[in-house]
C-alpha cells in the first residue's frame, strides 16, 4: 500500500480526485464516464491510475455495480471537503457589487457623447456605484496606432481612495463640472 502522506503530489494527477468522487457517488464506471464527458474506456483507465496512485482497489464489482472498499469510504469525506473547498474558494468567480466597487470604467466617446451621456452616467454611478471611477477616451479611427495616452477625461468619485479629502478642481465642460462631486477631472492630450 502507498503511504499517501509520503506520496509526491507532483506525480499524482489531481483530476483523478474528481473521477474518484464521481465514481464514489454513482458507483458505475459507465454513468461516471457519462457525467464527466469521458468514454467508458477512459474512465476505466482513470480508475486504474487511481488504484495505482492510492495503492488500493478502491472499488470492487458487486451485484449492484461498484462497491467502495473501506479505504475508499475512509477517503470519501476528506476528498469531498477538498473538492468543495477548491470549488468554493479557488474556482468561484467573485461577484460584482457596484455599491462597493472602486474600479475604473473607460468609455470611448466623442466630445458630444461626453456632453450628453457622461453627466447621466456619472449621476447614475454616484448612487449605484459611489466608489467607481470613469475615464473617457476618444474613438479611434481605422488604422490608428497608439502614440500617447488615450485618456481624455478622468473622473474620480467622492468615495474613491484617490479622491477622498480633495477639493474640487475641474477643467471639464460646465455640464460635466456641474455633476461632479469630487471631480478630480484632468485633461490630457488626445491621440493624434
Secondary structure, 3 states (H helix, E strand, C coil): CCCCCCCCHHHCCCHHHHHHHHHHHHCCHHHHHHHHCCCHHHHHHHHHHHHHHHCCCCEEEECCEEEECHHHHHHHHHHHHHHHHHHHHHCCCCCCCCCCCCCEEEEECCHHHHHHHHHHHHHHHHHHCCCCEEEEECCCCCCCCCCCCCEEEEECCCCCCCCCCCCCECCCCHHHHHCCCCCECEECCCCC
